[in-house]
Amino acid sequence: MNKDLIAACQMFLLPLSVLVTALGIAPTEDLKTGVSFIGVAISVAWFLRILFWKELSLADWLVALAFAVIFFAASAVSSCVHLQARHSGQPSASRTLR
């Protein structure tokens, strides 16, 4: 596997991992919505970086693109769910469990 690709994926995986943790401990729907939208933005940046990378083998390119798409889908779904909960006035799931 290409060492530059590994470094690039780590560059995006670290902030996305931190965002997943922040999403889990965020106390309000507003904060969860914001964190989710940041995840969407980082995923789009990752997707575009891999999409236009010309020196990758097809296998490396497909795997890296799949990672970006998976994180984009998860962040987009999370954004929609928390935005809808924010507008409907539903309490945060973390508050209902306590």
N, CA, C and O of each residue as an XYZ file, in Angstrom:
392
protein
N       0.839     -1.175      0.000
C       0.000      0.000      0.000
C       0.888      1.244      0.000
O       1.966      1.247      0.595
N       0.443      2.264     -0.649
C       1.161      3.519     -0.799
C       1.293      4.238      0.558
O       0.290      4.494      1.225
N       2.530      4.562      0.961
C       2.755      5.221      2.255
C       2.132      6.614      2.300
O       1.676      7.047      3.358
N       2.106      7.321      1.172
C       1.453      8.634      1.133
C      -0.053      8.497      1.350
O      -0.677      9.338      1.997
N      -0.620      7.439      0.807
C      -2.055      7.186      0.996
C      -2.358      6.890      2.460
O      -3.354      7.375      2.997
N      -1.507      6.098      3.107
C      -1.700      5.791      4.520
C      -1.666      7.075      5.345
O      -2.506      7.272      6.223
N      -0.711      7.938      5.067
C      -0.600      9.205      5.796
C      -1.825     10.091      5.534
O      -2.334     10.735      6.452
N      -2.289     10.121      4.300
C      -3.462     10.938      3.969
C      -4.709     10.414      4.672
O      -5.509     11.199      5.181
N      -4.880      9.110      4.704
C      -6.054      8.536      5.382
C      -5.991      8.794      6.878
O      -7.016      9.077      7.499
N      -4.801      8.700      7.465
C      -4.664      9.004      8.888
C      -4.986     10.465      9.166
O      -5.549     10.800     10.208
N      -4.622     11.333      8.221
C      -4.886     12.758      8.386
C      -6.390     13.023      8.498
O      -6.797     13.953      9.195
N      -7.215     12.227      7.829
C      -8.659     12.406      7.898
C      -9.305     11.543      8.969
O     -10.307     11.946      9.559
N      -8.754     10.369      9.231
C      -9.344      9.473     10.228
C      -9.247     10.020     11.644
O     -10.173      9.847     12.437
N      -8.149     10.672     11.971
C      -7.986     11.196     13.325
C      -9.058     12.234     13.665
O      -9.720     12.093     14.694
N      -9.258     13.272     12.842
C     -10.315     14.233     13.201
C     -11.709     13.612     13.195
O     -12.553     13.982     14.010
N     -11.956     12.678     12.289
C     -13.273     12.044     12.267
C     -13.492     11.187     13.511
O     -14.612     11.110     14.016
N     -12.450     10.548     14.004
C     -12.564      9.766     15.237
C     -12.853     10.674     16.425
O     -13.669     10.342     17.285
N     -12.186     11.809     16.469
C     -12.438     12.776     17.541
C     -13.874     13.290     17.454
O     -14.534     13.465     18.478
N     -14.355     13.529     16.246
C     -15.731     14.009     16.074
C     -16.758     12.969     16.511
O     -17.789     13.329     17.079
N     -16.499     11.703     16.261
C     -17.420     10.654     16.701
C     -17.491     10.645     18.228
O     -18.569     10.487     18.801
N     -16.352     10.814     18.879
C     -16.334     10.894     20.339
C     -17.079     12.132     20.819
O     -17.860     12.057     21.767
N     -16.846     13.264     20.174
C     -17.536     14.502     20.552
C     -19.039     14.367     20.356
O     -19.822     14.885     21.152
N     -19.433     13.686     19.321
C     -20.855     13.470     19.064
C     -21.479     12.643     20.182
O     -22.617     12.887     20.585
N     -20.736     11.671     20.677
C     -21.248     10.821     21.744
C     -21.416     11.534     23.075
O     -22.295     11.172     23.856
N     -20.591     12.543     23.353
C     -20.673     13.219     24.644
C     -21.337     14.589     24.579
O     -21.509     15.239     25.609
N     -21.711     15.034     23.387
C     -22.353     16.350     23.249
C     -23.696     16.358     23.987
O     -24.507     15.451     23.805
N     -23.931     17.375     24.815
C     -25.146     17.378     25.627
C     -26.396     17.932     24.928
O     -27.512     17.680     25.384
N     -26.230     18.673     23.842
C     -27.404     19.281     23.200
C     -27.500     18.880     21.729
O     -26.505     18.519     21.100
N     -28.714     18.951     21.202
C     -28.921     18.639     19.778
C     -28.228     19.662     18.888
O     -27.758     19.325     17.802
N     -28.164     20.910     19.344
C     -27.461     21.932     18.553
C     -25.996     21.548     18.355
O     -25.465     21.624     17.247
N     -25.367     21.142     19.426
C     -23.953     20.762     19.346
C     -23.769     19.494     18.516
O     -22.833     19.402     17.722
N     -24.650     18.526     18.695
C     -24.573     17.290     17.911
C     -24.765     17.571     16.424
O     -24.092     16.973     15.584
N     -25.681     18.478     16.100
C     -25.901     18.849     14.702
C     -24.653     19.508     14.116
O     -24.244     19.188     13.000
N     -24.054     20.421     14.865
C     -22.839     21.091     14.400
C     -21.682     20.137     14.192
O     -20.975     20.211     13.187
N     -21.492     19.241     15.147
C     -20.417     18.250     15.038
C     -20.651     17.349     13.824
O     -19.706     17.001     13.117
N     -21.896     16.976     13.586
C     -22.221     16.117     12.438
C     -21.925     16.831     11.122
O     -21.404     16.220     10.189
N     -22.253     18.119     11.043
C     -21.971     18.866      9.819
C     -20.469     19.037      9.587
O     -20.014     19.042      8.444
N     -19.708     19.177     10.659
C     -18.247     19.217     10.515
C     -17.746     17.886      9.962
O     -16.837     17.861      9.132
N     -18.332     16.783     10.416
C     -17.983     15.468      9.887
C     -18.273     15.350      8.401
O     -17.494     14.754      7.656
N     -19.398     15.919      7.968
C     -19.729     15.917      6.537
C     -18.662     16.691      5.757
O     -18.196     16.234      4.713
N     -18.281     17.860      6.269
C     -17.279     18.682      5.577
C     -15.937     17.966      5.466
O     -15.307     17.994      4.409
N     -15.495     17.327      6.546
C     -14.222     16.600      6.511
C     -14.311     15.414      5.557
O     -13.359     15.133      4.828
N     -15.440     14.721      5.556
C     -15.614     13.579      4.649
C     -15.586     14.010      3.185
O     -15.014     13.317      2.344
N     -16.196     15.142      2.883
C     -16.175     15.657      1.505
C     -14.744     16.015      1.102
O     -14.317     15.723     -0.015
N     -14.008     16.647      2.018
C     -12.605     16.987      1.713
C     -11.791     15.722      1.462
O     -10.967     15.687      0.548
N     -12.012     14.690      2.261
C     -11.308     13.416      2.096
C     -11.679     12.787      0.756
O     -10.807     12.323      0.020
N     -12.965     12.773      0.444
C     -13.435     12.206     -0.821
C     -12.790     12.908     -2.014
O     -12.309     12.254     -2.939
N     -12.782     14.237     -1.988
C     -12.204     14.988     -3.110
C     -10.700     14.776     -3.220
O     -10.157     14.710     -4.323
N     -10.029     14.669     -2.076
C      -8.575     14.436     -2.111
C      -8.251     13.104     -2.769
O      -7.328     13.011     -3.578
N      -9.011     12.075     -2.422
C      -8.771     10.756     -2.999
C      -9.232     10.705     -4.459
O      -8.573     10.096     -5.302
N     -10.346     11.337     -4.748
C     -10.910     11.307     -6.098
C      -9.926     11.827     -7.147
O      -9.839     11.284     -8.248
N      -9.194     12.873     -6.800
C      -8.288     13.483     -7.777
C      -6.830     13.057     -7.610
O      -5.936     13.682     -8.180
N      -6.589     12.024     -6.851
C      -5.235     11.504     -6.661
C      -4.922     10.572     -7.821
O      -5.526      9.506     -7.942
N      -3.994     10.960     -8.666
C      -3.715     10.233     -9.909
C      -2.729      9.081     -9.761
O      -2.776      8.141    -10.554
N      -1.834      9.123     -8.770
C      -0.766      8.141     -8.679
C      -1.145      6.862     -7.929
O      -0.276      6.022     -7.698
N      -2.390      6.688     -7.547
C      -2.794      5.508     -6.772
C      -3.151      4.344     -7.681
O      -3.642      4.528     -8.794
N      -2.892      3.142     -7.179
C      -3.367      1.960     -7.900
C      -4.894      1.915     -7.749
O      -5.455      2.545     -6.853
N      -5.538      1.184     -8.611
C      -7.001      1.110     -8.591
C      -7.504      0.554     -7.256
O      -8.479      1.066     -6.705
N      -6.857     -0.476     -6.738
C      -7.291     -1.079     -5.469
C      -7.178     -0.079     -4.318
O      -8.112      0.059     -3.528
N      -6.046      0.618     -4.215
C      -5.865      1.621     -3.156
C      -6.876      2.750     -3.308
O      -7.450      3.216     -2.323
N      -7.088      3.180     -4.528
C      -8.022      4.270     -4.798
C      -9.443      3.887     -4.375
O     -10.143      4.688     -3.755
N      -9.864      2.679     -4.707
C     -11.220      2.236     -4.358
C     -11.410      2.090     -2.859
O     -12.450      2.477     -2.326
N     -10.414      1.533     -2.170
C     -10.524      1.355     -0.721
C     -10.578      2.717     -0.023
O     -11.426      2.935      0.842
N      -9.692      3.618     -0.389
C      -9.676      4.945      0.237
C     -10.971      5.706     -0.060
O     -11.503      6.395      0.811
N     -11.466      5.582     -1.270
C     -12.724      6.239     -1.626
C     -13.883      5.634     -0.840
O     -14.794      6.351     -0.427
N     -13.852      4.323     -0.633
C     -14.906      3.667      0.154
C     -14.917      4.181      1.591
O     -15.986      4.424      2.150
N     -13.738      4.350      2.197
C     -13.669      4.901      3.553
C     -14.302      6.293      3.602
O     -15.082      6.594      4.506
N     -13.967      7.125      2.640
C     -14.515      8.485      2.610
C     -16.029      8.462      2.454
O     -16.733      9.232      3.108
N     -16.528      7.596      1.603
C     -17.978      7.502      1.372
C     -18.690      6.984      2.621
O     -19.767      7.469      2.967
N     -18.096      6.004      3.294
C     -18.703      5.463      4.515
C     -18.810      6.552      5.581
O     -19.863      6.701      6.202
N     -17.750      7.304      5.799
C     -17.801      8.374      6.790
C     -18.751      9.488      6.356
O     -19.428     10.085      7.193
N     -18.807      9.770      5.058
C     -19.749     10.774      4.582
C     -21.184     10.335      4.859
O     -21.991     11.121      5.354
N     -21.502      9.084      4.541
C     -22.862      8.585      4.753
C     -23.232      8.626      6.236
O     -24.331      9.052      6.590
N     -22.326      8.188      7.093
C     -22.605      8.201      8.532
C     -22.796      9.622      9.045
O     -23.701      9.880      9.839
N     -21.954     10.538      8.600
C     -22.068     11.928      9.041
C     -23.327     12.587      8.494
O     -23.974     13.367      9.193
N     -23.676     12.280      7.257
C     -24.879     12.859      6.658
C     -26.140     12.361      7.366
O     -27.046     13.145      7.648
N     -26.197     11.075      7.649
C     -27.353     10.527      8.373
C     -27.434     11.144      9.767
O     -28.511     11.540     10.214
N     -26.296     11.225     10.450
C     -26.263     11.827     11.779
C     -26.715     13.288     11.726
O     -27.462     13.741     12.595
N     -26.265     14.020     10.712
C     -26.683     15.421     10.562
C     -28.189     15.537     10.394
O     -28.827     16.381     11.024
N     -28.746     14.702      9.557
C     -30.192     14.737      9.313
C     -30.983     14.380     10.567
O     -31.965     15.045     10.896
N     -30.558     13.341     11.259
C     -31.264     12.894     12.466
C     -31.229     13.978     13.545
O     -32.255     14.285     14.152
N     -30.060     14.550     13.782
C     -29.946     15.552     14.843
C     -30.583     16.887     14.445
O     -31.101     17.607     15.299
N     -30.545     17.210     13.172
C     -31.225     18.425     12.719
C     -32.739     18.276     12.877
O     -33.416     19.209     13.308
N     -33.259     17.114     12.532
C     -34.689     16.859     12.689
C     -35.073     16.873     14.172
O     -36.098     17.449     14.534
N     -34.276     16.255     15.024
C     -34.559     16.247     16.461
C     -34.485     17.651     17.033
O     -35.254     18.007     17.926
N     -33.564     18.444     16.520
C     -33.414     19.829     16.981
C     -34.656     20.637     16.647
O     -35.131     21.420     17.469
N     -35.184     20.452     15.441
C     -36.353     21.220     15.015
C     -37.655     20.698     15.605
O     -38.626     21.448     15.712
N     -37.692     19.433     15.986
C     -38.929     18.889     16.545
C     -38.992     19.082     18.055
O     -40.027     18.827     18.670
N     -37.900     19.528     18.653
C     -37.886     19.773     20.084
C     -37.725     18.520     20.918
O     -37.951     18.559     22.127
N     -37.342     17.415     20.311
C     -37.141     16.177     21.052
C     -35.893     16.310     21.932
O     -34.910     16.934     21.531
N     -35.937     15.724     23.122
C     -34.730     15.757     23.966
C     -33.638     14.875     23.352
O     -33.922     13.937     22.607
N     -32.426     15.188     23.673
C     -31.298     14.403     23.195
C     -31.386     12.984     23.747
O     -31.827     12.773     24.877
N     -30.966     12.022     22.943
C     -31.004     10.626     23.387
C     -30.146     10.431     24.628
O     -30.494      9.620     25.486
N     -29.041     11.147     24.747
C     -28.182     10.991     25.922
C     -28.880     11.496     27.178
O     -28.616     10.992     28.270
N     -29.761     12.480     27.046
C     -30.482     12.985     28.212
C     -31.633     12.074     28.596
O     -31.993     12.012     29.771
N     -32.221     11.366     27.645
C     -33.347     10.497     27.965
C     -32.891      9.220     28.652
O     -33.690      8.564     29.321
N     -31.625      8.853     28.504
C     -31.126      7.625     29.114
C     -30.758      7.804     30.581
O     -30.648      6.826     31.320
N     -30.571      9.026     30.998
C     -30.122      9.293     32.390
C     -31.248      9.219     33.361
O     -31.045      9.415     34.559
